[in-house]
Amino acid sequence: MENLQRMTQQTDLAKLLGVHLSNTPIKTFTGVLSLSILLDIVWLMLHGGNPLGERGFAFATGMNILSLIVKPVSVLAAVNTIQGRGDTITVGGWSEAPGAFPGAYQTVRDSDGFA
């Protein structure tokens, strides 16, 4: 029983499932979340008051302010996770984004002689 406990403690779930951990999705999440903070600030600047007296405006403003409080904490946690994995925050190209083609453009057809 002790051997089973020791093995489960030493085995990482990602290795067990055959998953490769990459920092690229976390970097993408951090960048998009940082951009959304800027967009929230712009929204608050543009819609600071309620000139038309619309219903639900106070709720939208309150949720936006709550979002502005929580998002920086999430960004800092993601940056801490990235740095904890030994990577740095760098601005890469689109080729590093999840689902992007690795390297240059890929040809659609092989040169088999078929047209």
C-alpha positions in Angstrom: 0.0 0.0 0.0 2.9 2.3 0.8 4.4 1.7 -2.7 1.1 2.7 -4.3 0.9 5.9 -2.3 4.5 6.8 -3.1 4.0 6.1 -6.8 0.8 8.2 -7.0 2.6 11.1 -5.2 5.6 11.0 -7.5 3.5 10.6 -10.7 2.4 13.9 -12.3 -1.1 13.8 -13.7 0.1 15.4 -16.9 2.7 12.7 -17.4 0.2 10.0 -16.6 -2.2 11.3 -19.2 0.5 11.9 -21.7 -0.2 15.7 -21.8 2.6 18.1 -22.6 2.4 21.2 -20.5 3.1 24.4 -22.4 3.3 28.0 -21.3 1.9 29.4 -24.5 -1.8 29.0 -23.5 -1.2 30.8 -20.2 0.7 33.6 -22.0 -2.2 34.0 -24.4 -4.7 34.1 -21.6 -2.6 36.7 -19.7 -2.3 38.9 -22.8 -6.0 38.7 -23.7 -7.0 39.4 -20.1 -4.7 42.4 -20.0 -6.3 43.7 -23.2 -9.7 43.3 -21.7 -8.7 45.4 -18.6 -7.8 48.2 -21.0 -11.2 47.7 -22.8 -13.0 47.9 -19.5 -11.3 51.2 -18.7 -12.2 52.6 -22.1 -15.8 51.5 -21.5 -15.9 53.2 -18.2 -14.5 56.4 -19.7 -17.0 56.4 -22.5 -20.0 55.4 -20.5 -19.3 57.1 -17.2 -22.8 58.5 -16.7 -26.2 57.4 -17.6 -27.6 60.2 -19.7 -30.5 58.3 -21.2 -31.6 56.8 -17.9 -31.4 53.2 -19.0 -32.4 50.4 -16.8 -29.6 48.0 -15.7 -26.9 50.6 -16.2 -25.9 50.6 -12.6 -25.7 46.8 -12.7 -23.4 46.9 -15.8 -21.2 49.6 -14.2 -21.0 47.6 -11.0 -20.0 44.4 -12.8 -17.4 46.3 -14.8 -15.9 47.7 -11.6 -16.0 44.3 -9.9 -14.3 42.9 -13.1 -11.6 45.6 -12.9 -10.9 44.5 -9.3 -10.7 40.8 -10.1 -8.9 40.8 -13.4 -5.5 42.3 -12.2 -5.4 39.6 -9.5 -5.9 37.0 -12.2 -3.2 38.5 -14.4 -0.7 38.6 -11.5 -1.5 35.0 -10.7 -1.0 33.9 -14.3 2.3 35.9 -14.4 3.4 34.2 -11.2 2.5 30.8 -12.7 4.5 31.5 -15.8 7.5 32.7 -13.8 7.2 29.7 -11.5 7.5 27.4 -14.6 10.8 29.1 -15.4 9.6 31.2 -18.4 9.4 34.9 -18.9 6.7 37.2 -20.3 7.6 38.0 -23.8 5.6 39.3 -26.7 5.8 36.6 -29.4 4.4 36.3 -32.9 1.2 34.7 -33.9 3.1 31.5 -34.7 3.3 30.8 -31.0 -0.4 31.1 -30.4 -2.3 27.8 -29.7 -3.5 26.2 -32.9 -1.1 28.2 -35.1 1.0 26.6 -37.8 4.5 25.9 -36.6 6.9 27.8 -38.8 6.1 29.2 -42.2 3.0 28.6 -44.4 2.3 25.0 -45.3 1.4 23.9 -48.8 -2.0 22.4 -49.3 -1.1 19.9 -52.0 1.9 17.7 -52.3 3.9 17.7 -55.5 2.7 14.3 -56.6 2.0 15.5 -60.2 -1.7 15.8 -59.6 -3.2 19.1 -60.6 
